[in-house]
Amino acid sequence: MAPSQTLLSLVWFTPEHEMTLHSFGYGSDNYDGLAHMHSEYCIVICLRGSIEVIHFREQQLIHPGELLVVNPGEVHHCRFGVQEPRSEGLTLIVTRRMMHQLMQFMAWPDCGLTRDFLFGGKYSHSDIASIATKLVGELEEKGRGYSLMIESLAREILVHVLRSWPGDLVASARLNLAPQLPWLQMHKATEYMNRDGKGAFRLSVLCTKLGVSPSRFTPLFKNSAGVSPLFITILYWSTRRAGCFKRKPARPKKWLSSWDSSPSVTFAPCFIRLLESHRNPSRH
């Protein structure tokens, strides 16, 4: 495998899952994510290459030293290896409860009047990039006491974000979200589809890997991704049979009824196009 396509994915989290860290290095073919939402804040920091974050139908490209926040309830997905063969970065995932507690401790304006805040735009901060690089090193080396060091560095990043983010790009909000699939489970599900999507996609196998029952996983996944895992399974088999990149039929039913002897294609990119057509058939 070429160096630009070598996959790096390291995850660390606190025992209560109040804070999660994801150090990643993806090429353009390593990771195709589904459009989805979380109930957590996701602070995406680019360290090398560039990362394209698509949310609210807007595309934002972040470069080394830049970061943006995907807020709770924002439908989004990311693309890697956009301008360069490889993208590297760090995502800091924080629950709404922890973010609110930290903002209260820092005496954030209006924190007593509302529970949620939305962070807009993107931001560049040299200190945050330096701390993130050090944090990634701790995560990779796993030296003595690395968990204490990682949590300390992560909290330092959060303080810098709240202290330095332009005030005119922060808005108070009252979010009323349905229960969502936790970030960690969505991440593992997406990596499973990217890794095993060329084989047989099985919900039971995925749930076993996640340590969750299908009856619990299915409604939470549907709340986050807008479709059920059963719909994904159907579309997976349709991509194998139809070769979805060869043409653009008007509706998913035509894909299901067509047959093509082309070899298996990677599941996740096809799913994204099929899902977009399902949600917005007039666009195709």
C-alpha positions in Angstrom: 0.0 0.0 0.0 1.4 3.4 -0.9 2.3 5.7 2.0 -0.5 8.2 1.0 -3.0 5.4 1.3 -1.8 4.0 4.6 -4.7 4.2 7.1 -4.2 5.7 10.5 -7.1 5.7 13.0 -6.5 5.9 16.8 -9.3 6.5 19.3 -9.1 7.4 22.9 -11.9 8.3 25.3 -12.6 9.0 28.9 -14.4 6.3 31.0 -17.7 8.1 30.8 -17.3 8.9 27.1 -17.7 12.6 27.9 -14.7 13.3 25.7 -13.3 11.3 22.8 -10.2 11.8 20.6 -9.7 10.5 17.1 -6.3 10.8 15.5 -6.6 10.0 11.8 -4.6 9.8 8.6 -6.7 9.0 5.5 -6.1 8.9 1.8 -8.9 9.6 -0.7 -9.8 5.9 -0.9 -9.6 5.1 2.9 -12.7 6.6 4.3 -16.1 7.5 2.7 -18.5 8.7 5.3 -22.3 8.8 5.3 -24.1 12.1 5.8 -25.2 12.0 9.4 -25.4 14.0 12.6 -24.3 13.6 16.3 -25.5 14.9 19.6 -21.9 15.8 20.4 -19.6 18.7 19.4 -16.9 17.6 17.0 -13.9 19.9 16.8 -12.0 19.0 13.6 -8.3 20.1 13.5 -6.3 19.7 10.3 -2.6 18.9 10.7 -1.5 17.9 7.2 -3.0 18.0 3.8 -6.6 19.3 3.7 -10.0 18.2 4.9 -13.3 19.0 3.3 -16.2 19.2 5.7 -19.6 19.3 4.1 -22.5 20.4 6.4 -25.7 22.2 5.7 -25.0 21.7 2.0 -21.9 24.0 2.4 -18.4 22.9 1.7 -15.6 24.1 3.9 -12.0 23.2 3.3 -9.6 23.4 6.2 -5.8 23.4 5.9 -3.0 22.7 8.4 -3.5 24.8 11.5 -7.2 25.4 10.9 -10.1 24.0 12.7 -13.9 24.0 12.6 -16.7 22.8 14.9 -19.4 20.5 13.7 -22.2 21.3 16.1 -24.8 18.9 17.6 -27.6 18.2 15.1 -25.7 19.4 12.0 -25.9 16.9 9.1 -22.4 16.5 7.7 -19.7 14.3 6.2 -16.0 14.6 5.6 -13.8 14.0 2.6 -10.0 13.3 2.8 -7.2 13.5 0.4 -8.9 16.3 -1.5 -6.1 18.5 -2.6 -3.2 16.3 -1.6 -3.1 12.4 -1.5 -3.4 12.3 2.3 -5.1 14.1 5.1 -4.1 14.0 8.7 -5.7 15.6 11.7 -7.3 15.2 15.1 -11.0 15.3 16.0 -12.0 16.2 19.6 -15.5 15.0 20.4 -17.2 16.5 23.5 -20.7 15.9 24.9 -23.1 18.8 25.2 -23.1 18.4 29.0 -19.3 18.7 29.3 -19.2 21.6 26.9 -21.8 23.5 28.9 -20.0 22.8 32.2 -16.8 24.1 30.8 -18.4 27.2 29.4 -20.1 27.8 32.8 -16.7 27.4 34.5 -15.2 30.0 32.1 -18.1 32.4 32.7 -19.2 32.3 29.1 -21.8 35.1 28.4 -25.5 33.9 28.4 -24.4 30.5 29.7 -27.0 30.7 32.4 -29.8 31.4 29.8 -29.2 28.7 27.3 -27.7 25.2 27.3 -26.3 25.1 23.8 -24.1 27.2 21.6 -23.3 26.9 17.9 -19.9 27.7 16.5 -19.7 28.9 13.0 -17.0 29.4 10.4 -13.5 28.1 10.7 -10.5 29.3 12.8 -6.8 29.2 12.7 -4.8 29.0 16.0 -1.1 28.1 16.1 -1.2 27.1 19.8 -4.1 24.6 19.2 -2.2 23.1 16.2 0.9 22.7 18.3 -1.0 21.1 21.2 -2.8 18.8 18.8 0.5 17.6 17.3 1.8 16.9 20.8 -1.4 15.1 21.7 -1.2 12.8 18.6 2.4 11.9 19.6 1.2 10.9 23.1 -1.6 8.8 21.6 0.8 7.0 19.2 3.6 6.4 21.7 1.5 5.5 24.8 4.2 6.3 27.3 3.8 6.1 31.0 0.9 8.2 32.1 -0.2 9.0 28.6 -3.9 9.0 29.4 -3.4 11.8 32.0 -1.3 13.8 29.5 -3.9 13.3 26.7 -6.8 14.4 28.8 -4.8 17.5 30.0 -3.9 18.5 26.5 -7.4 17.9 25.2 -8.8 20.2 27.9 -6.2 22.8 27.0 -7.4 22.7 23.4 -11.0 23.2 24.6 -10.0 26.2 26.7 -8.2 27.8 23.7 -11.2 27.2 21.5 -13.6 28.8 23.9 -11.3 31.7 24.7 -10.3 32.5 21.1 -13.2 31.7 18.9 -14.6 34.9 17.3 -17.6 36.0 19.3 -19.6 37.0 16.2 -19.4 33.4 15.0 -20.9 31.9 18.2 -24.7 31.9 18.6 -26.9 30.6 21.4 -29.4 27.9 20.6 -32.1 25.7 22.1 -31.6 22.2 20.6 -34.2 19.5 20.8 -32.6 16.5 19.3 -33.9 13.0 19.1 -31.6 10.4 20.7 -28.6 9.9 18.3 -26.1 7.2 17.7 -23.0 8.1 19.7 -20.0 9.3 17.7 -17.9 6.3 18.6 -20.5 3.8 17.3 -21.1 5.8 14.1 -17.3 6.0 13.5 -16.9 2.2 14.0 -19.9 1.5 11.7 -18.4 3.7 9.0 -15.0 2.1 9.3 -16.6 -1.3 9.1 -18.4 -0.4 5.9 -15.2 1.0 4.3 -13.2 -2.0 5.4 -15.7 -4.8 4.7 -18.0 -3.0 2.2 -16.6 -5.1 -0.7 -17.8 -8.2 1.1 -21.1 -9.1 2.6 -22.5 -6.3 4.7 -24.3 -7.8 7.7 -26.1 -5.8 10.4 -25.7 -8.6 12.9 -21.9 -8.7 12.4 -21.7 -4.9 12.7 -23.7 -4.9 15.9 -21.5 -7.6 17.4 -18.5 -5.5 16.7 -20.1 -2.5 18.3 -21.3 -4.5 21.3 -24.9 -3.3 20.9 -28.1 -5.1 20.0 -29.7 -4.5 16.6 -32.9 -3.3 18.3 -31.0 -0.5 20.0 -28.6 0.3 17.1 -31.3 0.5 14.4 -33.4 3.5 15.7 -30.4 5.5 16.8 -28.7 5.0 13.5 -31.9 6.0 11.7 -32.1 9.2 13.8 -28.5 10.1 12.9 -28.3 9.0 9.3 -31.9 9.5 8.2 -32.2 5.9 6.9 -32.4 2.5 8.5 -29.6 -0.1 8.4 -32.0 -2.3 6.4 -32.1 0.4 3.7 -28.3 0.4 3.6 -28.2 -3.4 3.2 -30.7 -3.1 0.2 -28.6 -0.3 -1.4 -25.4 -2.3 -0.9 -26.7 -5.2 -2.9 -28.1 -2.8 -5.5 -24.7 -1.2 -6.0 -23.1 -4.7 -6.5 -25.7 -5.5 -9.1 -26.2 -2.2 -10.8 -22.8 -0.6 -11.0 -24.1 2.7 -9.8 -21.2 4.9 -11.2 -22.0 3.9 -14.8 -25.2 5.9 -15.1 -27.6 8.1 -13.1 -31.1 6.6 -13.0 -33.9 8.8 -11.7 -35.0 6.6 -8.8 -33.5 3.9 -6.5 -36.2 1.3 -7.6 -34.7 1.2 -11.0 -31.3 0.4 -9.6 -32.8 -2.5 -7.6 -34.5 -4.0 -10.7 -31.4 -3.7 -12.9 -28.6 -6.2 -13.3 -25.0 -5.8 -14.3 -22.2 -8.2 -14.2 -19.6 -5.6 -13.4 -17.2 -6.4 -10.5 -18.0 -5.4 -6.9 -17.6 -1.7 -6.2 -16.7 0.0 -2.9 -20.0 0.3 -1.0 -19.7 3.7 0.9 -19.2 6.1 -2.1 -22.0 4.4 -4.0 -24.3 4.6 -0.9 -23.7 8.3 -0.6 -24.8 8.9 -4.2 -27.8 6.6 -3.9 -28.8 8.2 -0.6 -28.6 11.7 -2.1 -30.8 10.5 -4.9 -33.3 8.9 -2.5 -33.5 12.2 -0.4 -33.5 14.5 -3.4 -34.6 12.6 -6.6 -35.1 15.9 -8.5 -31.3 16.5 -8.4 -30.5 13.5 -10.6 
